[in-house]
Amino acid sequence: MTKRTTHFGYQEVPVEEKAARVADVFHSVASRYDLMNDLMSLGIHRLWKRLTLERAGVRRGQSVLDIAGGTGDLTLKFSRLVGPSGRVVLADINASMLNVGRDKLLDHGVGGNVEYVQANAECLPFADNTFDCITIAFGLRNVTDKDAALASMARVLKPGGRLLVLEFSKPTHQLLSKAYDEYSFRLLPRMGELVANDADSYRYLAESIRMHPDQETLKGMMERAGLERVEYTNLTGGIVALHRGIKL
Amino acid sequence: MALTPVLLLACAEKTFNSLLARDPAAPGRLRRLAGKRLLLRLERPSLALLVTFHTQGLGLLHAPQAEEADADAVVEADCEALGSLLAGESLEHLMFSGRLSLRGQTHLLEATRELLMDLDLDWEAALAEWFGDVPAHSLAEGLRRFARFGLRSQHELRTDLAEYVFEEARLLPGQAQREVLRDHLTELEVATDRLEARLARLQRKLDARRREPMT
């Protein structure tokens, strides 16, 4: 009998191993995740997240689920937007990332309307039709079964709710694509080694980005998961794309 | 291109929050405003901005879909009116002249203006973070002396220049002379108006006599 496999960066690994391997990567980088994000993206990841926040259109009193919320950048802003009558759930499969995020949010004085849940995006532990808005920023590519994760997110969204997926994608210009490859496979692992003393994890990040579906494929996957009016915006020449779909 | 407005807003937010962090009075004001939100709708350029307040500063978010219920106060104005408001023009005057419309908690706009315009920045503390307390105090004292010298010099220069122009070289009339001249011109204007009215009356009389039949 042949084992079912999936990609882990450029490697093929048994399906049941991927989550543990991804978890190892994030355990390794959790403490320096924010610093590395700033270095790797030259701070632009903050603008990508700001745009996600704008497109989310979150209002007072709404409930928001921030999946793979990591160190809580989006949760912090969402908690201020929904106010004390609203609710934000920061979910991450990785306990280390969740701990870093919780500490950071507590340091910022955020507490009352934020909950922390260690959960796998493929089988979210929430009732159907629970959230007005769900975001997953730079997390979907690490999920083993992306279709199951998107279906799970669609399930817990309220009718009229929106799902926003912010993720690395395919650059739209040939020249930019080449420069980006050079950066990802040569410079990024070196930076990872210097700052986080972990070149392999950052090599995995670069490889996982290349293995992630492109803009149109992800749009199709979201539509198949039951979301409608799916649209996407290319950011920074398509290096990152913001997809948004609505559950009707 | 989608990121340019986002970048501008992020820079504005960062600047405001950095300045607020330097104002010793800001934490108290922010505590009173925390949790409130102000929706600013600019007409030219068309822009909807949601300003949220929290204890550490404020947040700026482009919110074209925001509804009035999402905010505690809604301000509609054009850039010029907003500039006038920030420059200190009375809110009532702007509202009654129809240049600015405000709905909801009206005091929120006044409180926001106070927060941003009455900033009293503690530059010495900022310098101390870089250079240490004693060098920062010496540097700040030097800068204060230099600023005082600059202000005094500017005042003296203005006085000396005025004295030369008005009193010594008599290139321009002084304030008192200008007022006397203005009074004389006003008198002349009134007298000319009177004369014009008399002439008009005489003209009417002459016209009436010409039209009367010869007896």
Interface residues (C-beta under 8 A of the other chain):
Chain A: I44 R46 L47 W48 R50 L51 L53 E54 G57 R59 R60 K77 R80 L81 G83 P84 H108 G109 T233 L235 T236
Chain B: A2 L3 V6 L7 L9 A10 G35 R37 T52 H54 T55 Q56 G59 L61 H62 A63 Q65 A66 E67 A69 D70
